[in-house]
Amino acid sequence: MSYFIDSGYSSLNKKGEELCGDRVECAVNDGYLTAVICDGMGSGVKANILATLSSKILCTMLSAGVPIKDCIETLISSLPVCKVRNVAYATFSVCHINAEGKGELLEFDNPAAILLRGGEVYDLDRERADIFGKAVYTTKLDLREGDAVVMTSDGVEHAGIGMLLNFGWERPQIKDFLRRSVKPGMSARAISATLCGECNELYMCEPGDDTTVLSVKVRKHEPTAVLVGPPIKKEDDAEYVRQFMSLPGKKIVCGGTSSQIVAKYLGKEVGASVDFPDRDIPPIGYIDGIDLTTEGVVTIRRVLEISERYLDPHDCAAKSFTKRDGASLLAKMLFEDTTEVNFFVGQAINEAHKGLPIETTMKLRLIDKLAENLKRMGKTVSVRYS
């Protein structure tokens, strides 16, 4: 069975450092997702350079199918040598997995990854291999729907040391936190932010080490179609909506005119909410057969703003959307619930916008930018213009 492989990470910079000494790289090639987390030796600029070089080399070579032994050899010969320690490396964890949930986990000197499955947490079986004097651990992966692999830099285990915890955050405590805090519907990015946010709390918002969490989750495909604006030619309305409704998955309609043409096609009425959870966002509507109906440009602009924060790896706030305004509801569906987004973008000039600072080109720019951000989240995105 084919799944959607979701990935996402969160990071904390060591206090006083502008650059993070950890680095994450992801690539999709030949049906495999390769997700790499590297922790450069030390902190600051030097660590960032080591981690960046290591992650780029590993991700590029492993995603191209190069054997791990050759990757390690290239890594060792490419990195600069520390004059003090006379060693040159960055620790790493790599998840190389296909759409069937099968693949391999490779780990070198990072904390052992944790498997989340069915509300429980597990250690993974690892086999040691000595490669050019380096102990690299490998795990064969055969993941099921809902499984998540959580990889971390050692900043997670150091969290709270000398502050709230005498000896740092020990592995049994980390596993217990994940067991209690990770909910079934969470995305990979939400899992990472949840664990990284707790580390920040233990560090009392002053991290003593670079801290990064990278999660990879196996999810079933959850497509969503979003209709924004009517087509240029009114006579195309019926065909436009027919194509929209013919796609599998959830349906979202944005905009008053769009709502009317969809409701007319479906033989339904458009209902309106009288609640204003957010005074800056117009209320949502209701159409029988449509999962979410919102206002257009104002709501989408807010969703775009939320997406920028959602994508920021240094924003470790919980990736949950509890507010009931149109923008929050739309953001939750697109960012957390959906794996594939199909936009239907009509380019007709909206008569209701005459005299207002809202242009069709503005709407198109908003959709293009939102689509780009959704791709950065790992979503499959298509945009159709009419």
N, C-alpha and C positions, 0 to 999 in steps of 0.2 A: 504494500500500500504506500502511496506517495503522500508525504507530509510537507508542511511548511516549516523550515528550520529558521527559528527566530533567534536573533542575537542582540545583545545590548550591554553597555558597560557604564560604570560610574567611577570617578576618580577624585581623590583628595590630594592636593599638593602639600608637601611638608611645610610646616610653618616657616614663613620667611622666604620661601622659594617661589619665583615666578614661573618656573618650568617644572613639570612633573617628571620624576625619574622613572615612571612607569609608562608603557606605551601599548596601545591595542591596535592591531591591524586585522582587517577581515577582507576576504576575497571569495568570490564565487567563480568556479571554473570547472568545466566538464562534469556538472551535476553535483559537485561537492562544495560545501561551505568550509573554508579554512579560517578559523578564528584564533588569533595569537595574542597572548598577554606576556610582555617582557618587563622585567624589573632590572634597570641598569644599576651597576654597582655605585654605591654612594648616593648622592642627591644633587639636585641642581642641574647646571648645564652639562657637566660630564655624564651624569647618569642619564639624562635625557638623550644625549647623543648615542650612548651605548644602547639604550633601549630602542631608539628609533632605528638604528642600523640593524640591530638583531631582529626586530619584528619585521622589518621590510624584507630582509634576506629570507627569513624562515617562511613568511607568508607567501612570498613570490615563488620560492622554490618548491615548497610543499604543495601549494595549490596547482603547480605544474606537474606534480607527480614525481618529483625528484626524491630518491630514497633518503631517509632521515640521516644515515651515515654521511652521505655527501653534503647534506645541509649543515651538519655539525662541523665537518671539515672546513667548509667554506666560511662558516661563522668564526671559527677559531683563527683562521688565517686572515680574516678581514678586519677584525676589531683591533683598535689600538691597545697597547699594553700599558697597564697602570704601573708607573715607576715605583710606587710605594710597595704595592703587593705583588708586583711582577705577574699579574694575571689579567686576562682580558676576556670578560664575558658578561652577559646579562642572563639572569635566570629566566626561564620561560615555561609556559604551558600552552599547548596547542590542541585544539579540537578540530579534527578533520572528518566531516560527516556528510553523508548524502541524504537525499530526500526520503529514503526508506528508514532512516535512523541508524544506519550502519556506518561504522568508521573506526577511528582510532584516536586515542588521547595520548599525547606525549608530554612528559613533565621532566623538567630539570631544575632542581633546587628550589622550586616554588612550593608552597604548601599543597598537599594532596587535594585534588578536586573533590567535591561533594556531589553526590547524586540525590536529586529530589524526585521521589516517585510515590504517588498515591497518598500524599500528606505525610510521608515519612522521609527520613534522611538516611543515606547509606554511604559507607566508604566503598570505593571501587577497587576491584582486584587489579593489582599492578605486577608487572614483570620487569625485573631489572636487566638492563643491557649496558655493558661498558663500551663506550664509543670514544676512542681517542682519550682514554683516561677519565672520561666523564660518565657518571652514573645517570643514565636516562631511563625513566620508567615509562612503560607502554601499557595501555589498556585497550582491549578490543571492545568497541561499543556496539550495542544492539538495543537501541532505545525504543520505547513505546510512546504512544501519544500521551502528552502531558508531562513526560519526563523532562527534567532540566539538569544540566551539568553546570555547577558553579565553580569557577576558577578564580583564585585570588593571588595578589602579591602578599609578601609577608607583613605589610603594613596592617592587614586585618588582624593577624595574630598579635601584633604589637600594640593594638588599640588599648588605651587606658593604662598602660604600664607606668607605674610610678604616679598615677593620678587616681583614677577610680578603682583600678585593679593592681594588685601588687606584682603579678607575674604576666600581665597582659591578658588577652582574651583567649582562653584555652579552647582547643578544638571541640571538646564536648559542649562547651557553652555556646560556641558558634553554631553547632548543629542543632542545639536545642532552640536557639533563637530562630533559625530558619524553619524549624518544624512548627513553631508557634506563629510566625509572622507571614510566611508565604501562603497565599491563597490560590486555589486552583486556577482561577482565571487570569492571574497575573502574567504580563508579558515578560520576556527576558530582561528588558530594560527596567521594568518595575522591580523585579527581583534584585537586580544589581543595586538600584538606588536604595532599596529598603535596607540591605546589608551595609552598604557604604554609609548611609545616613546614621545608622546605629554606631558605626565606627567613629563618626564625627562627634557623636554625643559622648562616647567613651573618652575621646581625646579632648573633650570639653572645648570643641571647635578650634583647637590648636594642635593639629596633627603632628606627631613626633616623627612620622615617617610617611613617605609617599604610599598611598593606599588605593588599590584598584580592584574592582570586582567585575568580572566578565562572565556573563551567563549565556548559555545556549539551550534553547528549549524546542522540543518537538511538538508542533501544533497541527491540528487538522486545518485544511484550507477554509477560510472564512471570507468569501468575496462580498463586496459591497458596491453598489452602483449609486452614484451621486449625480442628480440632475440639477444644473444651475443655469437658469435663464432659458427663454424660449428661442427657437430657431429663427433665422432671418426671415424666412418665408412662412407666413401663417399657415399656408396650405400643407406645410410639412409637419405640423404639430402632431397629428395622429401617428404618423410613421415614426417620428422622433420618440414619442412616449412608448410606442409599441416595442421599439428596439430596447429602450431602457427597461421596460418591465419584463422583457424576455430573458434578461440575464439572471443567473442564479444568485442567491444570497439576499442580503438586506437591501432595502431601498431608502434613499434619503433624497428629499426635495428641498432645495434652497431658493427662496424668492417667492413673492406674492403672485406674480404672473405665472411663474412655473407651477405653483400649487394649483392655480385655477385650470391650467390646461391638462394637468395630470388628473385632477378630480373629474373634469369633464369627460376625459377618455375612459375613466373607470366607472363613470355614472354615479359618482359620490359627491358629497358636500365637503367643503372645507370648514372645519371647526377652528375656533381660536381660543387659546388659553387666556384667562384673565389674571394669571399670576405674573409678577415681575420679580423673579429671584435676583436679577441684576438690572438695575435701572438703566444701564448703558446698552443693554442688549434687548432688542425687540422680543416679545413673547413668541413662543412656539405655536404651531398650528397642529391640526389633526386631520388626516385623511385615512379612511378605512383602507387597509391594504398597504399603507406606507409606514415604514418603521419610525421615521423622524421627519418632521416638516418644520423648517425654520425660515426666518427672513434671509435675505441674500447677502449683500456686500458688507454690511456692518458686522454681521455674525461671522462671515468668513475672515474678515480682517482680524477679529479677535482670535479666531482659531489659529490663524497664521502666527500671531504673537505667542500664543500658548505653545505652538510647535517649536518655536525657537528656544524656549525655556526647557521643553521636554527633551530636546536634542542635546542640550548642554551637559556634557559628562560631569561637570563640576557642580551641577545643581542636583543635590542628593535629596531634595524634597520628595515625599511619597508621590508616585505617579498614579494617583487615584483622583477620580473626578466625582465629587459628591454633590456639587452644586447642580441645580436643575434648570439653569438657563440654557438657551439654545446653543450657545458656543461651547459650554462645558459638555453638554450631551453629545454634540457633534464631535468634539475632540476625543471623548472617550471611545466613541464608536470607531473613529478613524485610527487613533493611535494605539489603543489597547485591544479592541475586539476584532479588528479586521486584519487580514493578511494580504488582501488584494483589493485595489480600489480602481473602479472604472468611472471616470468623469464624463458626463454628457454636458457640454458647455454650449449654450445657445448664444448667438452673437447679435440678436435683435436689439435695437435701441429701445429701452424701457421708457414709455411715455410718462410713467410716474416720476422719473428722474429728471425731467426737464426743469431747468432752473436750479438744479442741485449740483454740487461738486462731485458728481458720480458719473463716470464715463464707462462705456463698454470696454475700452482699453484698460481701465483700472481693474475691472472685474477679471479680465483675462490675465493681467499681471499677477493678481492675487492667486488665481488658480494655478498658474504656472509655478509660482514660488511655493505654494502649498504642495503641489505635486512633487516638486524637487525635494522638499523636506520629508515627504512620505517615503520617497526612494531612499533617502539617507537613513530612514528608520528600518530599511530592509524590505519595505512593502513592494509588491508588484503593482505598477501604476500605468494606466493608459488614459489618454485624454482625447476625446472625440469632439470636434467643433462642428456646429451646424449653423 
